[in-house]
Amino acid sequence: MLNIDRRILAHFDFITVILLIPLVFMSGWLIYEIHPTLGQKHLVYVSVGIGVFITLFLLPIRRMVWMIPIFYWVSVLLLIAVEFVGHVRLGAKRWIEIPFIHFTLQPSELIKPAFVLMLAYLISRNPPPREGYWIKDFARLSFFIVLPFILIAKEPDLGTATVLLLLGFGILFIVGVHWKIWIGLGAIFIVSMPLIYSQLHDYQKQRLTDFVGEKPSYHVEQSIIAIGSGGFFGKEKEDATQTQMKFLPIASSDFIFAYVVERFGFAGAFLLISLYAALIVHLLIISFWAQDYYIKVVAGGISLLFFIYMSVNIAMTIGFAPVVGVPLPMFSYGGSSFVNFMVLLAIMENLVAYRFRYLYGDTGKKSFV
C-alpha cells in the first residue's frame, strides 16, 4: 500500500493546481474545436507535461541544487550552438536538429527553467541586504540575465529575449535592489531607445510601424473583428465565422484569446483573465511570504512569466501591443511552452511541499533556514 507522508499533503499548494485545471481543460476544448488534429496533439503535450510534473515533484530537488549551474551553462552552450548548427525556419535560426531521429530542439525554450533556477541559486547563496542589492551584486546577477538575452535576440527572437530580460530584472525587483539602480536603468533605457530601434530587423520595425499606424495589420484586424463579434455571451461554434472560416490567423496559438471572446464573449474573457489574475496574485503571495529564497525566486518568477505572457498576448490581440510570438500561457497550442511551465510549477510544488524536511528534518528540530 502506498504510504504518503501527510506533511507533504499538508504543505502541498493545491490552490495553484485548482486554478490551472480550468485553464488546461478550456484550452484543450477550444483547440480541438479549431483543429481536431491539433487538439489531439495538444492532449499528448498535456499528458507529457503531467508526467514531467509528477516525475520532478518526486525528485529530491533540494539535494540536486549543485546541478543548477551545469543546467544553466549547458543551456547557454546550446544557444551558442544555434549560431553554428542551427536549423533555419521562416528566416530565423532558433532550432537545433538532433541527428538520426529528426527531432528539433529550441534552446530558447529550454533555458527558461534553467534561467529561473540559476537566479534562485545565486540569490540563495548571496541574499540581498536590507536596503537591497547594490551595484556590484546587481552587475554580477545582471550578467546571467543579459547573456541569454543577447544570444536569443541574435537568432533573432526578440519576443522571447525580451520576456527573459523582463523576467530576470522582475525577479531582482521582487527580491530587492536599491532604488537608485532602477532610476539609473530607466534613464539609460530612455536615452538608448534610438540606438535600440536602429538595431532592429526590418520585420521588427514593420511590426512597430503597424502598431503605431492608423490601420492595424491583417492579423490584428481579424482578431479585433472576432473579439467584437463575440458580444457579451459569445456565439455557438458554428456561428464563430472568423475562426471557423479561417479569417483569424493562428487561432489555436498566438490569437487564441480572440477565439475565446468570439465563443464566450465578454463574460468568457472576464472569467479567463480572472483565473490568470487569481493565479498570479496567489503565486506572488507565496513568493512574498517565503523565507526560503529558492521558493521566493521560483514562485515569483512563475508569477511574472504568467503576467508577462498573458498581458502581452492579450494586448497584442486587441491592438494594444506589437505582434510578437508570445503565447497565452498554458492555453495556446504548443508543447514546449506548456511543458516549461509544468517544469517550473513542479519545482515550486516540490520546494513548497518538502520544505518541512529541510526546516525541521525528520526529528522535528530546526535544521535549515
FIZAMI-730167 format. One record per residue (C-alpha): residue in three letters; x, y, z. Coordinates in Angstrom, 1 decimal, always signed. Example, Ala and Ser with C-alpha at 12.3 -4.5 7.8 and 13.67 -1.06 7.14 Angstrom:
FIZAMI-730167
[site "ALA" [+12.3 -4.5 +7.8]]
[site "SER" [+13.7 -1.1 +7.1]]
This chain:
FIZAMI-730167
[site "MET" [+0.0 +0.0 +0.0]]
[site "LEU" [+1.3 +3.5 -1.0]]
[site "ASN" [+2.4 +5.4 +2.1]]
[site "ILE" [+2.4 +9.1 +1.7]]
[site "ASP" [+3.8 +11.4 +4.3]]
[site "ARG" [+0.9 +13.6 +5.5]]
[site "ARG" [+3.2 +16.5 +5.9]]
[site "ILE" [+3.7 +16.6 +2.1]]
[site "LEU" [-0.1 +16.9 +1.6]]
[site "ALA" [-0.3 +19.5 +4.3]]
[site "HIS" [+2.3 +21.7 +2.6]]
[site "PHE" [+1.3 +21.0 -1.0]]
[site "ASP" [-0.1 +24.1 -2.8]]
[site "PHE" [-3.4 +22.8 -4.0]]
[site "ILE" [-4.7 +26.3 -4.9]]
[site "THR" [-2.3 +26.6 -7.9]]
[site "VAL" [-3.4 +23.2 -9.2]]
[site "ILE" [-7.1 +24.1 -8.8]]
[site "LEU" [-6.7 +27.3 -10.7]]
[site "LEU" [-4.8 +25.6 -13.5]]
[site "ILE" [-7.3 +22.8 -14.2]]
[site "PRO" [-10.0 +25.0 -15.8]]
[site "LEU" [-7.3 +26.7 -17.9]]
[site "VAL" [-6.0 +23.4 -19.3]]
[site "PHE" [-9.4 +21.9 -19.8]]
[site "MET" [-10.8 +25.0 -21.6]]
[site "SER" [-7.7 +25.3 -23.9]]
[site "GLY" [-7.9 +21.7 -24.9]]
[site "TRP" [-11.6 +22.0 -25.7]]
[site "LEU" [-11.1 +25.2 -27.8]]
[site "ILE" [-8.0 +23.9 -29.7]]
[site "TYR" [-10.0 +20.8 -30.6]]
[site "GLU" [-12.8 +22.9 -31.9]]
[site "ILE" [-10.4 +24.9 -34.1]]
[site "HIS" [-8.5 +22.0 -35.4]]
[site "PRO" [-9.2 +18.4 -34.2]]
[site "THR" [-5.8 +17.1 -35.2]]
[site "LEU" [-4.0 +19.9 -33.2]]
[site "GLY" [-6.4 +19.1 -30.3]]
[site "GLN" [-5.2 +15.5 -30.2]]
[site "LYS" [-1.6 +16.6 -30.3]]
[site "HIS" [-2.3 +19.1 -27.5]]
[site "LEU" [-3.7 +16.3 -25.4]]
[site "VAL" [-0.3 +14.5 -25.9]]
[site "TYR" [+1.5 +17.6 -24.8]]
[site "VAL" [-0.7 +17.9 -21.7]]
[site "SER" [-0.1 +14.2 -20.9]]
[site "VAL" [+3.7 +14.7 -21.2]]
[site "GLY" [+3.5 +17.8 -19.1]]
[site "ILE" [+1.7 +16.0 -16.3]]
[site "GLY" [+4.2 +13.1 -16.5]]
[site "VAL" [+7.1 +15.6 -16.2]]
[site "PHE" [+5.3 +17.3 -13.3]]
[site "ILE" [+4.9 +14.1 -11.3]]
[site "THR" [+8.5 +13.0 -12.0]]
[site "LEU" [+10.1 +16.3 -10.9]]
[site "PHE" [+7.8 +16.6 -7.9]]
[site "LEU" [+9.1 +13.2 -6.6]]
[site "LEU" [+12.8 +14.0 -7.1]]
[site "PRO" [+14.9 +15.2 -4.1]]
[site "ILE" [+15.4 +18.6 -5.7]]
[site "ARG" [+17.0 +20.2 -2.6]]
[site "ARG" [+19.8 +17.7 -2.8]]
[site "MET" [+20.3 +18.4 -6.5]]
[site "VAL" [+20.9 +22.2 -6.4]]
[site "TRP" [+24.6 +21.7 -7.3]]
[site "MET" [+23.4 +20.7 -10.8]]
[site "ILE" [+21.7 +24.1 -11.4]]
[site "PRO" [+24.9 +25.9 -12.8]]
[site "ILE" [+25.5 +22.9 -15.0]]
[site "PHE" [+21.9 +23.1 -16.3]]
[site "TYR" [+22.3 +26.8 -17.0]]
[site "TRP" [+25.6 +26.7 -18.8]]
[site "VAL" [+24.6 +23.7 -20.9]]
[site "SER" [+21.5 +25.7 -22.0]]
[site "VAL" [+23.8 +28.7 -22.8]]
[site "LEU" [+26.1 +26.4 -24.9]]
[site "LEU" [+23.1 +25.2 -26.8]]
[site "LEU" [+22.1 +28.8 -27.5]]
[site "ILE" [+25.7 +29.4 -28.8]]
[site "ALA" [+25.4 +26.2 -30.9]]
[site "VAL" [+22.3 +27.6 -32.7]]
[site "GLU" [+24.6 +30.1 -34.3]]
[site "PHE" [+26.8 +27.4 -35.9]]
[site "VAL" [+24.5 +24.4 -36.4]]
[site "GLY" [+21.1 +26.0 -36.1]]
[site "HIS" [+18.1 +25.0 -38.3]]
[site "VAL" [+16.5 +27.9 -40.2]]
[site "ARG" [+12.7 +28.3 -40.3]]
[site "LEU" [+10.9 +31.3 -41.7]]
[site "GLY" [+14.1 +33.3 -41.7]]
[site "ALA" [+15.0 +32.7 -38.1]]
[site "LYS" [+17.7 +30.3 -36.8]]
[site "ARG" [+16.3 +29.1 -33.5]]
[site "TRP" [+16.3 +25.3 -33.6]]
[site "ILE" [+18.9 +22.6 -33.4]]
[site "GLU" [+18.2 +19.4 -35.3]]
[site "ILE" [+19.1 +16.2 -33.4]]
[site "PRO" [+20.8 +13.8 -35.9]]
[site "PHE" [+19.2 +10.5 -36.9]]
[site "ILE" [+15.9 +11.0 -35.0]]
[site "HIS" [+14.8 +14.1 -37.0]]
[site "PHE" [+13.8 +15.9 -33.7]]
[site "THR" [+14.4 +19.6 -33.3]]
[site "LEU" [+15.2 +21.3 -30.1]]
[site "GLN" [+14.6 +25.0 -29.3]]
[site "PRO" [+17.2 +26.1 -26.7]]
[site "SER" [+15.5 +29.5 -26.1]]
[site "GLU" [+12.6 +27.5 -24.5]]
[site "LEU" [+14.9 +25.1 -22.7]]
[site "ILE" [+16.8 +27.9 -20.9]]
[site "LYS" [+13.7 +29.4 -19.2]]
[site "PRO" [+13.6 +27.0 -16.2]]
[site "ALA" [+17.4 +27.0 -16.1]]
[site "PHE" [+17.4 +30.8 -16.1]]
[site "VAL" [+15.0 +31.0 -13.1]]
[site "LEU" [+16.8 +28.3 -11.2]]
[site "MET" [+20.2 +29.9 -11.7]]
[site "LEU" [+18.9 +33.2 -10.3]]
[site "ALA" [+17.4 +31.3 -7.3]]
[site "TYR" [+20.8 +29.5 -6.8]]
[site "LEU" [+22.8 +32.7 -6.9]]
[site "ILE" [+20.4 +34.7 -4.8]]
[site "SER" [+20.1 +32.0 -2.1]]
[site "ARG" [+23.9 +31.9 -1.8]]
[site "ASN" [+24.1 +35.6 -1.5]]
[site "PRO" [+20.9 +37.1 -0.2]]
[site "PRO" [+20.3 +40.8 -0.5]]
[site "PRO" [+20.9 +43.2 +2.4]]
[site "ARG" [+18.0 +45.1 +4.0]]
[site "GLU" [+18.4 +48.0 +1.6]]
[site "GLY" [+18.7 +45.7 -1.4]]
[site "TYR" [+21.5 +44.7 -3.8]]
[site "TRP" [+23.9 +47.5 -4.7]]
[site "ILE" [+26.0 +47.9 -7.9]]
[site "LYS" [+28.5 +45.1 -7.5]]
[site "ASP" [+26.0 +42.3 -6.7]]
[site "PHE" [+23.4 +43.7 -9.2]]
[site "ALA" [+26.0 +43.7 -12.0]]
[site "ARG" [+27.0 +40.1 -11.2]]
[site "LEU" [+23.4 +38.9 -11.3]]
[site "SER" [+22.7 +41.0 -14.4]]
[site "PHE" [+25.4 +39.2 -16.3]]
[site "PHE" [+23.4 +35.9 -16.0]]
[site "ILE" [+20.3 +37.8 -17.3]]
[site "VAL" [+21.8 +39.7 -20.2]]
[site "LEU" [+23.9 +36.8 -21.6]]
[site "PRO" [+21.0 +34.6 -22.7]]
[site "PHE" [+19.1 +37.8 -23.8]]
[site "ILE" [+21.9 +38.7 -26.3]]
[site "LEU" [+22.1 +35.1 -27.6]]
[site "ILE" [+18.4 +34.8 -28.1]]
[site "ALA" [+17.9 +38.3 -29.6]]
[site "LYS" [+20.6 +37.4 -32.2]]
[site "GLU" [+18.6 +34.4 -33.5]]
[site "PRO" [+16.5 +36.7 -34.0]]
[site "ASP" [+13.8 +36.1 -31.4]]
[site "LEU" [+13.3 +39.4 -29.7]]
[site "GLY" [+10.0 +38.4 -28.2]]
[site "THR" [+11.5 +35.5 -26.1]]
[site "ALA" [+14.6 +37.5 -25.4]]
[site "THR" [+12.6 +40.5 -24.0]]
[site "VAL" [+10.5 +38.1 -21.9]]
[site "LEU" [+13.7 +36.7 -20.3]]
[site "LEU" [+15.0 +40.2 -19.7]]
[site "LEU" [+11.8 +41.4 -18.0]]
[site "LEU" [+11.6 +38.1 -16.1]]
[site "GLY" [+15.2 +38.4 -14.8]]
[site "PHE" [+15.0 +42.0 -13.7]]
[site "GLY" [+11.5 +41.4 -12.4]]
[site "ILE" [+12.8 +38.7 -10.1]]
[site "LEU" [+15.5 +41.1 -8.8]]
[site "PHE" [+12.8 +43.7 -8.2]]
[site "ILE" [+10.9 +41.2 -6.1]]
[site "VAL" [+14.0 +40.1 -4.2]]
[site "GLY" [+15.3 +43.6 -3.6]]
[site "VAL" [+17.6 +46.1 -5.4]]
[site "HIS" [+18.5 +49.6 -4.3]]
[site "TRP" [+16.0 +52.1 -5.8]]
[site "LYS" [+18.8 +54.3 -7.2]]
[site "ILE" [+19.8 +51.5 -9.5]]
[site "TRP" [+16.3 +51.3 -11.0]]
[site "ILE" [+16.3 +55.1 -11.6]]
[site "GLY" [+19.6 +54.8 -13.4]]
[site "LEU" [+18.5 +51.9 -15.5]]
[site "GLY" [+15.3 +53.8 -16.5]]
[site "ALA" [+17.3 +56.8 -17.6]]
[site "ILE" [+19.8 +54.6 -19.6]]
[site "PHE" [+16.9 +52.9 -21.4]]
[site "ILE" [+15.2 +56.1 -22.4]]
[site "VAL" [+18.4 +57.6 -23.7]]
[site "SER" [+19.3 +54.5 -25.7]]
[site "MET" [+15.9 +54.0 -27.4]]
[site "PRO" [+17.0 +55.4 -30.7]]
[site "LEU" [+20.1 +53.1 -30.7]]
[site "ILE" [+17.9 +50.1 -29.8]]
[site "TYR" [+15.5 +50.9 -32.7]]
[site "SER" [+18.3 +51.1 -35.2]]
[site "GLN" [+19.5 +47.6 -34.3]]
[site "LEU" [+16.1 +46.0 -35.0]]
[site "HIS" [+15.5 +43.8 -38.1]]
[site "ASP" [+13.2 +45.2 -40.9]]
[site "TYR" [+10.3 +42.9 -40.0]]
[site "GLN" [+10.5 +44.0 -36.3]]
[site "LYS" [+10.5 +47.7 -37.4]]
[site "GLN" [+7.5 +46.9 -39.6]]
[site "ARG" [+5.6 +45.4 -36.6]]
[site "LEU" [+6.2 +48.6 -34.7]]
[site "THR" [+5.1 +50.7 -37.7]]
[site "ASP" [+1.9 +48.6 -38.0]]
[site "PHE" [+1.3 +49.1 -34.3]]
[site "VAL" [+1.5 +52.9 -34.3]]
[site "GLY" [-0.1 +53.2 -37.7]]
[site "GLU" [-3.7 +54.2 -38.3]]
[site "LYS" [-4.7 +50.8 -39.7]]
[site "PRO" [-3.7 +47.6 -37.8]]
[site "SER" [-2.1 +44.7 -39.5]]
[site "TYR" [-4.2 +42.0 -41.1]]
[site "HIS" [-3.7 +39.6 -38.1]]
[site "VAL" [-4.8 +42.2 -35.6]]
[site "GLU" [-7.7 +43.5 -37.7]]
[site "GLN" [-9.2 +40.0 -38.0]]
[site "SER" [-8.6 +39.5 -34.3]]
[site "ILE" [-10.4 +42.7 -33.3]]
[site "ILE" [-13.3 +41.7 -35.6]]
[site "ALA" [-13.5 +38.3 -33.9]]
[site "ILE" [-13.5 +39.9 -30.4]]
[site "GLY" [-16.1 +42.5 -31.3]]
[site "SER" [-18.4 +39.9 -32.8]]
[site "GLY" [-18.5 +37.9 -29.6]]
[site "GLY" [-20.7 +40.3 -27.8]]
[site "PHE" [-21.4 +39.6 -24.1]]
[site "PHE" [-22.0 +35.9 -24.1]]
[site "GLY" [-20.4 +34.8 -27.3]]
[site "LYS" [-21.6 +32.5 -30.2]]
[site "GLU" [-22.0 +28.8 -30.9]]
[site "LYS" [-19.1 +27.1 -32.6]]
[site "GLU" [-20.8 +27.1 -36.0]]
[site "ASP" [-21.5 +30.9 -35.8]]
[site "ALA" [-17.9 +31.8 -34.9]]
[site "THR" [-17.2 +32.5 -38.5]]
[site "GLN" [-13.9 +34.4 -38.0]]
[site "THR" [-12.3 +31.3 -36.7]]
[site "GLN" [-14.2 +28.5 -38.4]]
[site "MET" [-13.9 +30.1 -41.8]]
[site "LYS" [-10.1 +30.7 -41.3]]
[site "PHE" [-10.2 +34.5 -41.3]]
[site "LEU" [-8.5 +34.6 -37.9]]
[site "PRO" [-4.8 +33.6 -38.4]]
[site "ILE" [-3.0 +31.4 -35.9]]
[site "ALA" [-6.3 +31.0 -34.0]]
[site "SER" [-5.1 +28.0 -32.0]]
[site "SER" [-1.9 +29.6 -30.6]]
[site "ASP" [-1.0 +33.3 -30.7]]
[site "PHE" [-4.5 +34.6 -31.3]]
[site "ILE" [-6.5 +32.0 -29.3]]
[site "PHE" [-7.7 +34.8 -26.9]]
[site "ALA" [-9.7 +36.2 -29.9]]
[site "TYR" [-11.4 +32.9 -30.3]]
[site "VAL" [-12.2 +32.7 -26.6]]
[site "VAL" [-14.0 +36.0 -26.9]]
[site "GLU" [-15.7 +35.1 -30.1]]
[site "ARG" [-17.0 +31.9 -28.5]]
[site "PHE" [-17.8 +33.1 -25.0]]
[site "GLY" [-18.0 +36.8 -25.3]]
[site "PHE" [-17.0 +39.4 -22.7]]
[site "ALA" [-18.2 +37.0 -19.9]]
[site "GLY" [-15.7 +34.3 -21.0]]
[site "ALA" [-12.9 +36.8 -21.4]]
[site "PHE" [-13.5 +38.2 -17.9]]
[site "LEU" [-13.6 +34.7 -16.4]]
[site "LEU" [-10.3 +33.7 -18.2]]
[site "ILE" [-8.5 +36.9 -17.1]]
[site "SER" [-9.8 +36.5 -13.6]]
[site "LEU" [-8.3 +33.0 -13.4]]
[site "TYR" [-5.0 +34.3 -14.5]]
[site "ALA" [-5.2 +37.2 -12.1]]
[site "ALA" [-6.0 +34.9 -9.2]]
[site "LEU" [-3.1 +32.6 -10.1]]
[site "ILE" [-0.6 +35.5 -10.4]]
[site "VAL" [-1.7 +37.0 -7.1]]
[site "HIS" [-1.6 +33.6 -5.3]]
[site "LEU" [+2.0 +32.9 -6.6]]
[site "LEU" [+3.1 +36.4 -5.6]]
[site "ILE" [+1.8 +35.8 -2.1]]
[site "ILE" [+3.8 +32.6 -1.9]]
[site "SER" [+6.9 +34.5 -3.0]]
[site "PHE" [+6.3 +37.4 -0.6]]
[site "TRP" [+5.9 +35.3 +2.5]]
[site "ALA" [+8.6 +32.7 +1.7]]
[site "GLN" [+11.7 +33.0 +3.8]]
[site "ASP" [+13.5 +30.5 +1.6]]
[site "TYR" [+15.0 +32.3 -1.4]]
[site "TYR" [+14.5 +29.2 -3.7]]
[site "ILE" [+10.8 +29.4 -3.1]]
[site "LYS" [+10.7 +33.2 -3.3]]
[site "VAL" [+12.5 +33.3 -6.6]]
[site "VAL" [+10.8 +30.3 -8.3]]
[site "ALA" [+7.3 +31.3 -7.2]]
[site "GLY" [+7.9 +35.0 -8.1]]
[site "GLY" [+9.4 +34.0 -11.4]]
[site "ILE" [+6.4 +31.8 -12.4]]
[site "SER" [+4.0 +34.6 -11.4]]
[site "LEU" [+6.0 +37.1 -13.6]]
[site "LEU" [+6.0 +34.7 -16.5]]
[site "PHE" [+2.2 +34.3 -16.3]]
[site "PHE" [+1.8 +38.0 -16.1]]
[site "ILE" [+4.1 +38.9 -18.9]]
[site "TYR" [+2.9 +36.2 -21.3]]
[site "MET" [-0.8 +36.9 -20.5]]
[site "SER" [-0.7 +40.7 -20.7]]
[site "VAL" [+1.5 +40.8 -23.9]]
[site "ASN" [-0.6 +38.2 -25.7]]
[site "ILE" [-4.0 +39.8 -24.9]]
[site "ALA" [-2.7 +43.3 -25.6]]
[site "MET" [-1.4 +42.0 -28.9]]
[site "THR" [-4.7 +40.5 -30.0]]
[site "ILE" [-6.6 +43.8 -29.3]]
[site "GLY" [-4.1 +46.0 -30.9]]
[site "PHE" [-2.5 +47.5 -27.8]]
[site "ALA" [+0.9 +45.9 -28.4]]
[site "PRO" [+3.0 +45.0 -31.4]]
[site "VAL" [+2.5 +41.4 -32.7]]
[site "VAL" [+5.2 +39.1 -31.2]]
[site "GLY" [+5.2 +35.4 -30.9]]
[site "VAL" [+4.1 +35.2 -27.3]]
[site "PRO" [+1.5 +32.5 -26.5]]
[site "LEU" [-1.2 +32.7 -23.9]]
[site "PRO" [+0.4 +30.7 -21.0]]
[site "MET" [-0.7 +27.1 -20.6]]
[site "PHE" [-3.6 +27.9 -23.0]]
[site "SER" [-2.2 +28.3 -26.5]]
[site "TYR" [-1.4 +25.3 -28.6]]
[site "GLY" [+2.2 +24.2 -28.3]]
[site "GLY" [+4.2 +21.7 -26.3]]
[site "SER" [+7.4 +23.4 -25.4]]
[site "SER" [+5.8 +26.4 -23.6]]
[site "PHE" [+3.3 +24.1 -21.7]]
[site "VAL" [+6.0 +21.6 -20.6]]
[site "ASN" [+8.3 +24.5 -19.5]]
[site "PHE" [+5.5 +25.9 -17.2]]
[site "MET" [+4.9 +22.4 -15.8]]
[site "VAL" [+8.6 +22.0 -15.1]]
[site "LEU" [+8.7 +25.3 -13.1]]
[site "LEU" [+5.4 +24.5 -11.3]]
[site "ALA" [+6.7 +21.0 -10.4]]
[site "ILE" [+9.9 +22.5 -9.0]]
[site "MET" [+7.9 +25.1 -7.0]]
[site "GLU" [+5.5 +22.5 -5.6]]
[site "ASN" [+8.4 +20.3 -4.7]]
[site "LEU" [+10.2 +23.1 -2.8]]
[site "VAL" [+7.0 +24.1 -1.0]]
[site "ALA" [+5.7 +20.6 -0.2]]
[site "TYR" [+9.0 +19.2 +1.1]]
[site "ARG" [+10.2 +22.3 +2.9]]
[site "PHE" [+9.5 +20.8 +6.3]]
[site "ARG" [+12.2 +18.2 +5.8]]
[site "TYR" [+14.8 +21.0 +5.4]]
[site "LEU" [+13.3 +23.3 +8.0]]
[site "TYR" [+12.8 +20.7 +10.7]]
[site "GLY" [+14.2 +17.4 +9.3]]
[site "ASP" [+12.6 +14.1 +10.4]]
[site "THR" [+13.4 +14.7 +14.1]]
[site "GLY" [+11.3 +17.9 +14.4]]
[site "LYS" [+14.4 +20.0 +15.2]]
[site "LYS" [+15.0 +23.0 +13.1]]
[site "SER" [+17.9 +22.4 +10.8]]
[site "PHE" [+17.6 +24.7 +7.8]]
[site "VAL" [+16.7 +28.3 +7.3]]
